[in-house]
Every structure is written in structure tokens, then in C-alpha cells.
Amino acid sequence: MTVRILRAADRAPVPWKNGGGTVREIATGPEDAGTDAFDWRVSLADVTADGPFSAFPDVERVLTVVEGAGMDLVVGGEHHIVDEPLWPHGFPGDLPTEGFLLAGPVVNLNVMYRRARTRAETAVVCGTVRLLPPEGGAVLAVSLDDGAELEGADGVRLDRYDAVLAAGESPGVLRTMGQAVVVTFSGV
């Protein structure tokens, strides 16, 4: 079993691939893969202005607004109003995409995965959930509030935007004081 605790305080903001904003990378598979080499990637993006999204050929994206009022995403010329907080919204990363803020800045949790290599399921959970990585895959849980606890791992406390990444066996039960995003990665 492999379990890693990924602290929000250890993430430095870096420019987006297209330079239009900043992102704090939570985890990638394989670890430390660049923007052109990942199988999957999870990050938090700070969006403070309208503008284009970076293009990611052969990549599926799932955007979840975790702070702010939301966005009007124009994906391949179609409008998608993403104004429901904590509602994962999937779209192809290779289509031209622009984001227009509805009422000020937002923070988005972004899940990206290469269609030919992996699959990702994204869920927002509240309360208690057992983290179960699939065989040959991984599970990532990102706490959206302070005070989450990973039981079965010596009671590790997770604060806002801290995460746990596990492969192999279950790292235990996650108890949230609010909500968390759980992403399960499996092979194709």
C-alpha cells in the first residue's frame, strides 16, 4: 500500500500552460510528470479574469468550482453555465475553451486525464467515506474544509485543500467536517 499526504501549504502557485492564470498542482500520475507527459493530473486553479483555457490534446477535463459564483464555459462554441458549486463538470480538453466569470474570481479543482491511458471518476462527498483505490489504480481525496480526518492512518488530520493519495489497499475512512472531492483513477 502506498499512501501520501499532500499538504496545501507545500504547493506553490505556478503560471498556467498558456500564462493566463495560476495553478497549484495537487498530484500527477506518474509523479512529477510535466504538462505533456501526465496520465492524470489534479490541481487548483485561481481564475481572476475572463480568458482562454490551455489546450490539452487527447485529455478529458473535469472542472469543479470550489470557491466563487462560477463561470460560463464556452467549449467548442457551446455555452456551459457552471454556477452550481461543487458540481463536477466534464468537457474535452482538446476543444477551444474560454471561461467567463459570472460574479468575480473563482477557484476550480481541475481533474485531467488522458483518454487512451486512464479513466477518472470525480465525486463530491460529505461525511464519511472509505477510500478504495481500484486494482492497478489510485484514489485521491481533497478536503474542502478544515478538520477532515483519515482514520486508519494514525488519525491524520487534513485541513482545507490538503489531500491524501493512495494506491494498493484502502488507506482507511475519510471523515469530513464538511466536504471533500474524491477522484478514482483506473486503467482503460
C-alpha positions as CSV (number, residue, x, y, z in Angstrom):
1,M,0.0,0.0,0.0
2,T,1.2,3.5,-0.9
3,V,-0.3,6.5,1.0
4,R,0.9,10.1,0.6
5,I,-0.4,13.1,2.5
6,L,-0.2,16.2,0.3
7,R,-0.3,19.4,2.2
8,A,-1.8,22.6,0.7
9,A,0.9,24.7,2.4
10,D,3.6,22.8,0.3
11,R,2.1,23.9,-3.1
12,A,3.5,27.0,-4.8
13,P,1.3,28.7,-7.5
14,V,2.8,28.4,-11.0
15,P,1.6,30.0,-14.3
16,W,-0.9,28.2,-16.4
17,K,0.4,26.4,-19.5
18,N,-0.9,29.4,-21.5
19,G,0.2,32.0,-18.9
20,G,-3.4,33.2,-18.3
21,G,-3.6,32.5,-14.6
22,T,-2.0,30.4,-11.8
23,V,-2.4,26.8,-10.7
24,R,-1.4,24.8,-7.6
25,E,-0.7,21.2,-8.6
26,I,-2.0,18.7,-6.1
27,A,-0.8,15.4,-7.7
28,T,0.0,13.8,-11.0
29,G,0.4,10.3,-12.3
30,P,3.1,9.4,-12.8
31,E,4.5,11.6,-10.0
32,D,6.3,14.7,-11.3
33,A,5.1,14.3,-14.9
34,G,5.1,17.5,-16.9
35,T,2.0,19.0,-18.6
36,D,2.7,17.0,-21.7
37,A,3.5,13.6,-20.0
38,F,0.9,13.0,-17.3
39,D,-1.6,10.2,-17.4
40,W,-3.7,12.2,-14.9
41,R,-3.4,15.5,-13.1
42,V,-5.3,17.2,-10.3
43,S,-4.8,20.9,-9.5
44,L,-6.5,24.0,-8.1
45,A,-6.7,27.0,-10.5
46,D,-7.1,30.6,-9.4
47,V,-9.2,32.3,-12.1
48,T,-9.3,36.1,-11.6
49,A,-10.2,37.2,-15.2
50,D,-12.0,36.0,-18.3
51,G,-10.0,34.3,-20.9
52,P,-9.0,31.2,-22.8
53,F,-8.2,27.8,-21.2
54,S,-5.0,26.0,-22.1
55,A,-5.5,23.3,-24.8
56,F,-4.7,19.7,-23.7
57,P,-5.0,17.3,-26.8
58,D,-6.4,13.8,-26.0
59,V,-7.3,14.9,-22.5
60,E,-10.6,14.9,-20.7
61,R,-11.2,17.6,-18.1
62,V,-13.5,17.8,-15.1
63,L,-13.9,21.2,-13.5
64,T,-15.4,21.7,-10.1
65,V,-15.9,25.2,-8.7
66,V,-14.8,25.1,-5.1
67,E,-14.9,28.9,-4.4
68,G,-16.8,31.7,-6.1
69,A,-20.0,32.1,-8.1
70,G,-19.0,30.1,-11.2
71,M,-18.2,30.5,-14.8
72,D,-19.7,30.5,-18.3
73,L,-17.5,28.0,-20.1
74,V,-17.6,28.2,-23.9
75,V,-16.4,24.8,-25.0
76,G,-16.1,24.3,-28.8
77,G,-18.5,27.2,-29.3
78,E,-21.2,25.9,-26.8
79,H,-22.0,27.7,-23.6
80,H,-22.0,25.7,-20.3
81,I,-23.0,27.7,-17.3
82,V,-21.1,26.2,-14.4
83,D,-22.8,28.0,-11.5
84,E,-23.6,25.1,-9.2
85,P,-20.9,25.0,-6.5
86,L,-19.2,21.6,-6.0
87,W,-20.8,20.1,-9.1
88,P,-18.2,18.3,-11.3
89,H,-18.5,19.4,-15.0
90,G,-16.7,17.4,-17.7
91,F,-15.5,18.6,-21.1
92,P,-12.9,17.7,-23.7
93,G,-9.6,19.4,-23.1
94,D,-8.7,19.5,-26.8
95,L,-11.6,21.7,-27.8
96,P,-11.1,25.5,-27.7
97,T,-12.4,26.7,-24.3
98,E,-12.9,30.1,-22.8
99,G,-14.1,30.9,-19.3
100,F,-16.1,34.0,-18.4
101,L,-16.5,34.7,-14.7
102,L,-20.1,35.1,-13.5
103,A,-19.5,37.3,-10.4
104,G,-15.8,37.7,-9.5
105,P,-12.9,35.3,-9.1
106,V,-13.3,31.5,-8.6
107,V,-11.1,28.6,-7.5
108,N,-11.6,25.5,-9.6
109,L,-10.5,22.0,-8.8
110,N,-9.4,20.5,-12.1
111,V,-9.1,16.8,-12.9
112,M,-7.4,16.0,-16.2
113,Y,-6.7,12.5,-17.7
114,R,-5.5,11.1,-21.0
115,R,-8.4,9.2,-22.7
116,A,-6.1,6.5,-24.0
117,R,-4.4,5.7,-20.7
118,T,-6.7,6.1,-17.8
119,R,-10.2,6.9,-16.6
120,A,-11.2,9.2,-13.7
121,E,-14.4,9.4,-11.7
122,T,-14.9,12.6,-9.7
123,A,-17.4,12.9,-6.7
124,V,-18.0,15.4,-4.0
125,V,-18.7,13.7,-0.7
126,C,-19.9,14.8,2.7
127,G,-19.5,13.0,5.9
128,T,-17.8,9.6,5.9
129,V,-16.4,7.6,3.0
130,R,-14.0,4.6,2.8
131,L,-11.2,5.4,0.2
132,L,-10.9,2.4,-2.1
133,P,-8.2,2.5,-4.8
134,P,-9.1,0.2,-7.7
135,E,-6.6,-2.6,-8.6
136,G,-3.8,-1.0,-10.5
137,G,-5.2,2.5,-9.9
138,A,-5.3,5.2,-7.3
139,V,-7.7,7.3,-5.3
140,L,-7.2,11.0,-4.3
141,A,-9.2,12.8,-1.7
142,V,-9.0,16.6,-1.4
143,S,-10.5,18.1,1.8
144,L,-12.5,21.3,1.0
145,D,-12.8,22.3,4.7
146,D,-10.6,22.2,7.8
147,G,-10.8,19.3,10.1
148,A,-11.1,16.2,8.0
149,E,-9.5,13.1,9.4
150,L,-8.2,10.0,7.8
151,E,-8.9,7.1,10.2
152,G,-6.8,4.0,9.9
153,A,-3.7,6.1,9.1
154,D,-2.9,7.2,12.7
155,G,-5.7,9.8,12.6
156,V,-4.1,12.1,10.1
157,R,-5.8,15.5,10.1
158,L,-6.5,17.2,6.7
159,D,-7.2,20.9,6.5
160,R,-8.6,22.9,3.6
161,Y,-7.1,21.7,0.3
162,D,-4.9,19.1,2.0
163,A,-5.1,15.7,0.1
164,V,-4.4,12.0,0.5
165,L,-3.3,9.9,-2.4
166,A,-3.4,6.1,-2.1
167,A,-2.7,3.1,-4.3
168,G,-2.9,-0.6,-3.4
169,E,-5.1,-1.2,-0.3
170,S,-7.5,1.3,1.3
171,P,-5.8,3.9,3.4
172,G,-8.9,3.9,5.7
173,V,-12.0,6.0,6.2
174,L,-12.1,9.7,5.5
175,R,-14.3,11.7,7.9
176,T,-15.0,15.2,6.7
177,M,-16.2,18.2,8.8
178,G,-17.7,19.5,5.5
179,Q,-17.0,18.2,2.0
180,A,-14.2,16.6,0.0
181,V,-13.6,15.8,-3.6
182,V,-12.8,12.1,-4.2
183,V,-11.2,11.1,-7.6
184,T,-10.7,7.5,-8.5
185,F,-8.2,6.7,-11.3
186,S,-8.3,3.4,-13.1
187,G,-6.8,2.0,-16.3
188,V,-8.6,1.9,-19.6
